[in-house]
């Protein structure tokens, strides 16, 4: 299992984040306590919770938000 960074997670929609959370939680439930990937799964779940808690009411993907902000800036 790989570690998902917050930057990667910010690019996902709310539905994608919940789906990823469900998949990792299910994989974690099937892991033995001694599995070396267990700390990675726990870190991923924490990162997903942090991404879901970000202050963003519409949960548009990060790249779309950045594009919209760039469009609102006046050209100088």
C-alpha positions in Angstrom: 0.0 0.0 0.0 1.3 3.4 -0.8 1.0 6.6 1.2 -1.5 9.2 -0.1 -0.3 12.8 0.4 -2.6 15.6 1.2 -1.9 17.2 -2.1 -3.0 14.1 -3.9 -6.1 13.8 -1.7 -7.0 17.5 -2.3 -7.4 16.7 -6.0 -10.1 14.1 -5.3 -13.8 14.8 -5.0 -15.7 14.2 -1.7 -17.2 11.0 -3.2 -13.8 9.7 -4.2 -12.4 10.5 -0.8 -15.1 8.5 0.9 -14.7 5.6 -1.5 -10.9 5.5 -0.9 -11.5 5.7 2.9 -13.9 2.8 2.7 -11.4 0.7 0.6 -8.5 1.4 3.0 -10.6 0.8 6.1 -11.7 -2.6 4.7 -8.1 -3.5 3.8 -7.1 -2.5 7.3 -9.7 -4.7 8.9 -8.3 -7.7 7.0 -4.7 -7.0 8.0 -3.0 -8.7 10.9 -1.6 -6.5 13.6 1.9 -7.4 12.6 1.5 -6.4 9.0 4.2 -3.9 8.0 1.6 -2.0 5.8 -0.7 -1.4 8.8 1.0 2.0 9.8 0.7 3.1 6.2 -3.0 2.3 6.1 -3.5 4.2 9.4 -1.6 7.2 8.1 -3.7 7.2 4.9 -6.9 7.2 6.9 -5.7 10.2 8.9 -4.7 12.0 5.7 -8.2 11.3 4.2 -9.9 12.6 7.4 -7.7 15.8 7.2 -8.6 16.2 3.5 -12.3 15.8 4.3 -12.1 18.4 7.1 -10.6 21.1 4.8 -12.6 24.3 4.7 -14.2 24.0 1.3 -18.0 24.1 1.0 -18.3 22.8 -2.6 -15.5 20.2 -2.5 -14.5 20.8 -6.1 -11.2 19.1 -7.0 -8.2 21.3 -6.1 -7.1 21.8 -9.7 -10.5 23.1 -10.7 -10.5 25.5 -7.8 -7.1 26.8 -8.7 -8.3 27.3 -12.3 -11.3 29.2 -11.2 -9.2 31.5 -8.9 -6.9 32.2 -11.8 -9.8 33.2 -13.9 -11.1 35.6 -11.3 -7.7 37.5 -11.1 -7.6 40.7 -13.2 -5.0 40.7 -16.0 -2.3 43.2 -15.4 
